[in-house]
Amino acid sequence: MKIRYTIKSDFDFLIESLEKNRILENRPKKDIKARPSDKKEFREAIRKKNIRIVEDKGKPVAFLYFRTDFKLMYIYEKFFWVDLIYVNQNYRGKGLGKLLYNDAFKIAKKKGFKKIIIDVFDANKNSVGFHEKLGFGPVYTIYQKKV
């Protein structure tokens, strides 16, 4: 297994993974399909080298998408934002998520960041548990109610 920056040929894997992740987050069916804006964002992230891929035998199997320019209300200091981490179902439990985060920690430190922040959906219990094991904890919680 090898970790590297994404290339254009990884695009379909990224979009399919985004949609699978949205299912794990229990999003409404109408919000699962990648939109043109999602595709544009991923193309830009590939160009900017903001996505790290784990490949097995030349095939992408996991990725971590990060940003260094993200702004978030109530957090005023500079931070390294993990937009999305995804591991193919057949590769879960094999340490790839931890491998990607260790890589992200190195990149963040090299770029001068002291904090990594990620938005974890409560509906994705496996993700919550995984991030807690890595030492992540909640900062703020946003609630909603339909009217």
CYANA upper distance limits for C-alpha pairs under 8 A (distance plus 0.5 A):
  1 MET  CA     54 VAL  CA      7.18
  1 MET  CA     55 GLU  CA      6.13
  1 MET  CA     56 ASP  CA      5.22
  1 MET  CA     57 LYS  CA      7.49
  2 LYS  CA     54 VAL  CA      6.08
  2 LYS  CA     55 GLU  CA      5.90
  2 LYS  CA     56 ASP  CA      7.21
  3 ILE  CA     52 ARG  CA      7.24
  3 ILE  CA     53 ILE  CA      6.00
  3 ILE  CA     54 VAL  CA      4.91
  3 ILE  CA     55 GLU  CA      6.87
  3 ILE  CA    100 LEU  CA      8.38
  4 ARG  CA     52 ARG  CA      6.02
  4 ARG  CA     53 ILE  CA      5.84
  4 ARG  CA     54 VAL  CA      7.07
  4 ARG  CA     55 GLU  CA      8.45
  5 TYR  CA     46 ILE  CA      8.35
  5 TYR  CA     49 LYS  CA      6.57
  5 TYR  CA     50 ASN  CA      8.06
  5 TYR  CA     51 ILE  CA      6.35
  5 TYR  CA     52 ARG  CA      4.99
  5 TYR  CA     53 ILE  CA      6.34
  6 THR  CA     10 ASP  CA      6.72
  6 THR  CA     46 ILE  CA      6.33
  6 THR  CA     49 LYS  CA      7.41
  6 THR  CA     51 ILE  CA      6.24
  6 THR  CA     52 ARG  CA      6.31
  6 THR  CA     53 ILE  CA      6.26
  7 ILE  CA     11 PHE  CA      7.98
  7 ILE  CA     46 ILE  CA      6.75
  8 LYS  CA     43 ARG  CA      8.17
  8 LYS  CA     46 ILE  CA      7.39
 10 ASP  CA     14 LEU  CA      6.83
 10 ASP  CA     60 PRO  CA      7.48
 11 PHE  CA     15 ILE  CA      6.85
 11 PHE  CA     42 PHE  CA      8.02
 11 PHE  CA     43 ARG  CA      7.90
 12 ASP  CA     16 GLU  CA      6.59
 13 PHE  CA     17 SER  CA      6.48
 13 PHE  CA     60 PRO  CA      7.57
 14 LEU  CA     18 LEU  CA      6.59
 14 LEU  CA     42 PHE  CA      8.21
 14 LEU  CA     63 PHE  CA      8.33
 15 ILE  CA     19 GLU  CA      6.86
 15 ILE  CA     34 ALA  CA      7.16
 15 ILE  CA     39 LYS  CA      7.69
 15 ILE  CA     42 PHE  CA      8.49
 16 GLU  CA     20 LYS  CA      6.77
 17 SER  CA     21 ASN  CA      6.51
 17 SER  CA     86 TYR  CA      7.18
 17 SER  CA     88 ASN  CA      8.07
 18 LEU  CA     22 ARG  CA      6.81
 18 LEU  CA     34 ALA  CA      7.80
 18 LEU  CA     86 TYR  CA      8.32
 19 GLU  CA     23 ILE  CA      7.04
 19 GLU  CA     32 ILE  CA      5.90
 19 GLU  CA     33 LYS  CA      6.32
 19 GLU  CA     34 ALA  CA      6.83
 20 LYS  CA     24 LEU  CA      7.03
 20 LYS  CA     32 ILE  CA      8.36
 21 ASN  CA     25 GLU  CA      6.82
 21 ASN  CA     86 TYR  CA      7.48
 22 ARG  CA     26 ASN  CA      7.00
 22 ARG  CA     27 ARG  CA      6.24
 22 ARG  CA     31 ASP  CA      8.27
 22 ARG  CA     32 ILE  CA      6.00
 23 ILE  CA     27 ARG  CA      6.48
 23 ILE  CA     32 ILE  CA      7.02
 24 LEU  CA    123 ALA  CA      8.06
 24 LEU  CA    124 ASN  CA      6.31
 25 GLU  CA    121 PHE  CA      6.70
 25 GLU  CA    122 ASP  CA      8.37
 25 GLU  CA    123 ALA  CA      5.92
 25 GLU  CA    124 ASN  CA      5.63
 26 ASN  CA    123 ALA  CA      6.84
 26 ASN  CA    124 ASN  CA      8.06
 27 ARG  CA     31 ASP  CA      6.71
 27 ARG  CA     32 ILE  CA      7.04
 28 PRO  CA     32 ILE  CA      7.35
 34 ALA  CA     38 ASP  CA      6.28
 34 ALA  CA     39 LYS  CA      7.35
 35 ARG  CA     39 LYS  CA      6.96
 36 PRO  CA     40 LYS  CA      6.64
 37 SER  CA     41 GLU  CA      6.60
 38 ASP  CA     42 PHE  CA      6.74
 39 LYS  CA     43 ARG  CA      6.67
 40 LYS  CA     44 GLU  CA      6.74
 41 GLU  CA     45 ALA  CA      6.64
 42 PHE  CA     46 ILE  CA      6.64
 43 ARG  CA     47 ARG  CA      6.81
 44 GLU  CA     48 LYS  CA      6.62
 45 ALA  CA     49 LYS  CA      6.46
 45 ALA  CA     50 ASN  CA      5.51
 45 ALA  CA     51 ILE  CA      6.91
 45 ALA  CA     65 TYR  CA      8.26
 46 ILE  CA     50 ASN  CA      6.69
 46 ILE  CA     51 ILE  CA      6.78
 50 ASN  CA     65 TYR  CA      6.32
 50 ASN  CA     66 PHE  CA      5.88
 50 ASN  CA     67 ARG  CA      6.78
 51 ILE  CA     63 PHE  CA      7.20
 51 ILE  CA     64 LEU  CA      6.09
 51 ILE  CA     65 TYR  CA      4.80
 51 ILE  CA     66 PHE  CA      6.71
 52 ARG  CA     63 PHE  CA      5.97
 52 ARG  CA     64 LEU  CA      5.81
 52 ARG  CA     65 TYR  CA      7.03
 52 ARG  CA    100 LEU  CA      7.89
 53 ILE  CA     60 PRO  CA      6.87
 53 ILE  CA     61 VAL  CA      7.94
 53 ILE  CA     62 ALA  CA      6.26
 53 ILE  CA     63 PHE  CA      4.84
 53 ILE  CA     64 LEU  CA      7.18
 54 VAL  CA     60 PRO  CA      6.31
 54 VAL  CA     61 VAL  CA      6.33
 54 VAL  CA     62 ALA  CA      5.60
 54 VAL  CA     63 PHE  CA      6.55
 54 VAL  CA     96 LEU  CA      7.92
 54 VAL  CA    100 LEU  CA      8.15
 55 GLU  CA     59 LYS  CA      5.52
 55 GLU  CA     60 PRO  CA      4.64
 55 GLU  CA     61 VAL  CA      5.95
 55 GLU  CA     62 ALA  CA      7.58
 56 ASP  CA     60 PRO  CA      6.89
 56 ASP  CA     61 VAL  CA      7.11
 61 VAL  CA     87 VAL  CA      6.73
 61 VAL  CA     88 ASN  CA      5.87
 61 VAL  CA     91 TYR  CA      7.62
 62 ALA  CA     85 ILE  CA      8.10
 62 ALA  CA     86 TYR  CA      5.97
 62 ALA  CA     87 VAL  CA      4.68
 62 ALA  CA     88 ASN  CA      6.33
 62 ALA  CA     96 LEU  CA      7.58
 62 ALA  CA     97 GLY  CA      8.20
 63 PHE  CA     84 LEU  CA      8.48
 63 PHE  CA     85 ILE  CA      6.20
 63 PHE  CA     86 TYR  CA      5.97
 63 PHE  CA     87 VAL  CA      7.09
 63 PHE  CA    100 LEU  CA      7.68
 64 LEU  CA     82 VAL  CA      7.65
 64 LEU  CA     83 ASP  CA      8.21
 64 LEU  CA     84 LEU  CA      6.27
 64 LEU  CA     85 ILE  CA      4.79
 64 LEU  CA     86 TYR  CA      7.06
 64 LEU  CA    100 LEU  CA      6.85
 64 LEU  CA    101 TYR  CA      8.33
 65 TYR  CA     82 VAL  CA      6.48
 65 TYR  CA     83 ASP  CA      5.96
 65 TYR  CA     84 LEU  CA      5.65
 65 TYR  CA     85 ILE  CA      6.79
 66 PHE  CA     80 PHE  CA      7.65
 66 PHE  CA     81 TRP  CA      6.01
 66 PHE  CA     82 VAL  CA      4.81
 66 PHE  CA     83 ASP  CA      5.82
 66 PHE  CA     84 LEU  CA      7.61
 67 ARG  CA     80 PHE  CA      6.78
 67 ARG  CA     81 TRP  CA      5.59
 67 ARG  CA     82 VAL  CA      6.91
 67 ARG  CA     83 ASP  CA      7.37
 68 THR  CA     79 PHE  CA      7.41
 68 THR  CA     80 PHE  CA      5.70
 68 THR  CA     81 TRP  CA      6.69
 69 ASP  CA     80 PHE  CA      8.47
 70 PHE  CA     79 PHE  CA      8.38
 70 PHE  CA     80 PHE  CA      8.33
 70 PHE  CA     81 TRP  CA      6.91
 71 LYS  CA     75 ILE  CA      8.34
 72 LEU  CA     76 TYR  CA      8.24
 78 LYS  CA    113 PHE  CA      7.27
 78 LYS  CA    114 LYS  CA      8.42
 78 LYS  CA    115 LYS  CA      8.24
 79 PHE  CA    113 PHE  CA      6.25
 79 PHE  CA    114 LYS  CA      7.27
 79 PHE  CA    115 LYS  CA      5.67
 79 PHE  CA    116 ILE  CA      6.30
 79 PHE  CA    117 ILE  CA      7.29
 80 PHE  CA    108 ALA  CA      6.70
 80 PHE  CA    113 PHE  CA      6.69
 80 PHE  CA    115 LYS  CA      6.70
 80 PHE  CA    116 ILE  CA      5.20
 80 PHE  CA    117 ILE  CA      6.73
 81 TRP  CA    116 ILE  CA      6.36
 81 TRP  CA    117 ILE  CA      5.54
 81 TRP  CA    118 ILE  CA      6.44
 82 VAL  CA    116 ILE  CA      7.58
 82 VAL  CA    117 ILE  CA      6.68
 82 VAL  CA    118 ILE  CA      5.49
 82 VAL  CA    119 ASP  CA      8.31
 83 ASP  CA    118 ILE  CA      6.90
 83 ASP  CA    119 ASP  CA      7.88
 84 LEU  CA    118 ILE  CA      8.32
 85 ILE  CA     97 GLY  CA      7.88
 86 TYR  CA     97 GLY  CA      8.10
 87 VAL  CA     91 TYR  CA      6.92
 87 VAL  CA     92 ARG  CA      6.57
 87 VAL  CA     96 LEU  CA      7.55
 87 VAL  CA     97 GLY  CA      7.21
 88 ASN  CA     92 ARG  CA      7.02
 91 TYR  CA     96 LEU  CA      7.98
 92 ARG  CA     96 LEU  CA      7.74
 92 ARG  CA     97 GLY  CA      8.48
 95 GLY  CA     99 LEU  CA      6.58
 96 LEU  CA    100 LEU  CA      6.64
 97 GLY  CA    101 TYR  CA      6.76
 98 LYS  CA    102 ASN  CA      6.56
 98 LYS  CA    134 LEU  CA      8.26
 99 LEU  CA    103 ASP  CA      6.77
100 LEU  CA    104 ALA  CA      6.63
101 TYR  CA    105 PHE  CA      6.51
102 ASN  CA    106 LYS  CA      6.92
103 ASP  CA    107 ILE  CA      6.86
104 ALA  CA    108 ALA  CA      6.47
105 PHE  CA    109 LYS  CA      6.61
105 PHE  CA    116 ILE  CA      8.30
106 LYS  CA    110 LYS  CA      6.59
107 ILE  CA    111 LYS  CA      6.70
108 ALA  CA    112 GLY  CA      6.79
108 ALA  CA    113 PHE  CA      5.64
108 ALA  CA    114 LYS  CA      7.94
108 ALA  CA    115 LYS  CA      8.46
108 ALA  CA    116 ILE  CA      8.06
109 LYS  CA    113 PHE  CA      5.90
109 LYS  CA    114 LYS  CA      7.29
120 VAL  CA    124 ASN  CA      8.09
120 VAL  CA    127 SER  CA      7.34
120 VAL  CA    128 VAL  CA      6.81
121 PHE  CA    125 LYS  CA      8.47
121 PHE  CA    127 SER  CA      8.25
121 PHE  CA    128 VAL  CA      7.83
122 ASP  CA    128 VAL  CA      7.03
124 ASN  CA    128 VAL  CA      6.94
125 LYS  CA    129 GLY  CA      6.71
126 ASN  CA    130 PHE  CA      6.55
127 SER  CA    131 HIS  CA      6.58
128 VAL  CA    132 GLU  CA      6.67
129 GLY  CA    133 LYS  CA      6.71
130 PHE  CA    134 LEU  CA      7.05
131 HIS  CA    135 GLY  CA      6.98
131 HIS  CA    136 PHE  CA      5.83
131 HIS  CA    137 GLY  CA      8.14
132 GLU  CA    136 PHE  CA      5.45
132 GLU  CA    137 GLY  CA      6.63
